[in-house]
Amino acid sequence: MPSVDAATPRGTGNLRELLRALPVFPATLPTFAPEQAPDDPVALFTEWLLDAVRAGVPEPHAMTLATADAAGDPSARVLICKDVDADGWQFASHAGSRKGRELAARPSAALTFYWQPLGRQVRVRGPVTRADAERAAEDFRARSVGARAETLVGRQSRPLGHPDEIEAAVRAQARRLRDEPNLVPPEWTVYTVRALEVEFWQADRDRRHLRLAYRREAPESPWTRQLLWP
Ligand SMILES: Cc1cc2nc3c(=O)[nH]c(=O)nc-3n(C[C@H](O)[C@H](O)[C@H](O)COP(=O)(O)O)c2cc1C
């Protein structure tokens, strides 16, 4: 494998070789028997998430959220998954952020989880709904004072003049929180991806990767299952 030092930040040739030589997937991988998978993808997702926790995967609840703006142009970022239940996959964010504005224009999203030590990927896709204010308040109050103060600043995704401005703005909001500890910004929102598609992908050393896709017509419809070519 070419050395990391040989791949200078501007030397794209060496970087290309380095990337080509990097390994993908661990030497030992778990088995997956799609025919034994449960009828409900939330049950299988929970099994896989717990496997990831048990395997010590760092931040197994981190997921990539993809949204699109009104013109259909996509953007993606990593978020924390707050809960998964019969309604779907939940995350929380500021409604005024880029993702919040995109979800207001186009309430539909895709999520991707990748648990590298297990060679497993899960993809979720569907319409997005906003939970009620009570659920958002409950989520907000469970956050640390620092995280709450930062959110109260309310400028996520807006242009920032200088990093020093953050400290002063967060400190001012922390003071506000001391006076009004139950403060919840109306923009703090818990979103739920009401999945219409959930795909489970298990890597295989011999490249016989397994893909099991669950699909349904509408959030209340029954799930159907289908294997996909890797
Ligand atoms: C591991 C990790 C977890 C994150 N969790 C959240 C989160 O739960 N909510 C959130 O709004 N941003 C979270 N972020 C920051 C987002 O990736 C993103 O920078 C921010 O939400 C602004 O995105 P936007 O401009 O597309 O709206 C997290 C970032 C990382 C790397």
The ligand as an SDF file (V2000), in Angstrom:
LIG
                    3D

 31 33  0  0  0  0  0  0  0  0999 V2000
  -22.0220   12.6790   14.7760 C   0  0  0  0  0  0  0  0  0  0  0  0
  -22.8270   13.9120   14.4660 C   0  0  0  0  0  0  0  0  0  0  0  0
  -24.0660   14.0660   15.0400 C   0  0  0  0  0  0  0  0  0  0  0  0
  -24.8640   15.1900   14.7390 C   0  0  0  0  0  0  0  0  0  0  0  0
  -26.1260   15.2600   15.2760 N   0  0  0  0  0  0  0  0  0  0  0  0
  -26.9320   16.2890   14.9270 C   0  0  0  0  0  0  0  0  0  0  0  0
  -28.2990   16.3110   15.3680 C   0  0  0  0  0  0  0  0  0  0  0  0
  -28.8130   15.3880   16.0290 O   0  0  0  0  0  0  0  0  0  0  0  0
  -29.0670   17.3940   14.9980 N   0  0  0  0  0  0  0  0  0  0  0  0
  -28.5670   18.4100   14.2160 C   0  0  0  0  0  0  0  0  0  0  0  0
  -29.3140   19.3560   13.9230 O   0  0  0  0  0  0  0  0  0  0  0  0
  -27.2890   18.3890   13.7600 N   0  0  0  0  0  0  0  0  0  0  0  0
  -26.4660   17.3630   14.0960 C   0  0  0  0  0  0  0  0  0  0  0  0
  -25.1650   17.3180   13.6180 N   0  0  0  0  0  0  0  0  0  0  0  0
  -24.6990   18.4320   12.7410 C   0  0  0  0  0  0  0  0  0  0  0  0
  -25.1970   18.1870   11.3080 C   0  0  0  0  0  0  0  0  0  0  0  0
  -24.3520   17.2410   10.6430 O   0  0  0  0  0  0  0  0  0  0  0  0
  -25.2190   19.4790   10.4630 C   0  0  0  0  0  0  0  0  0  0  0  0
  -23.9560   20.0850   10.4390 O   0  0  0  0  0  0  0  0  0  0  0  0
  -26.2220   20.5120   10.9780 C   0  0  0  0  0  0  0  0  0  0  0  0
  -27.4220   19.8970   11.4060 O   0  0  0  0  0  0  0  0  0  0  0  0
  -26.5380   21.5490    9.8820 C   0  0  0  0  0  0  0  0  0  0  0  0
  -27.0220   20.8760    8.7420 O   0  0  0  0  0  0  0  0  0  0  0  0
  -27.8560   21.6410    7.5950 P   0  0  0  0  0  0  0  0  0  0  0  0
  -27.1130   22.9060    7.2880 O   0  0  0  0  0  0  0  0  0  0  0  0
  -27.8930   20.7120    6.4350 O   0  0  0  0  0  0  0  0  0  0  0  0
  -29.2350   21.9170    8.1560 O   0  0  0  0  0  0  0  0  0  0  0  0
  -24.3550   16.2070   13.8850 C   0  0  0  0  0  0  0  0  0  0  0  0
  -23.0890   16.0440   13.3060 C   0  0  0  0  0  0  0  0  0  0  0  0
  -22.3380   14.9090   13.5790 C   0  0  0  0  0  0  0  0  0  0  0  0
  -21.0050   14.7490   12.8970 C   0  0  0  0  0  0  0  0  0  0  0  0
  1  2  1  0
  2  3  1  0
  2 30  2  0
  3  4  2  0
  4  5  1  0
  4 28  1  0
  5  6  2  0
  6  7  1  0
  6 13  1  0
  7  8  2  0
  7  9  1  0
  9 10  1  0
 10 11  2  0
 10 12  1  0
 12 13  2  0
 13 14  1  0
 14 15  1  0
 14 28  1  0
 15 16  1  0
 16 17  1  0
 16 18  1  0
 18 19  1  0
 18 20  1  0
 20 21  1  0
 20 22  1  0
 22 23  1  0
 23 24  1  0
 24 25  2  0
 24 26  1  0
 24 27  1  0
 28 29  2  0
 29 30  1  0
 30 31  1  0
M  END
$$$$
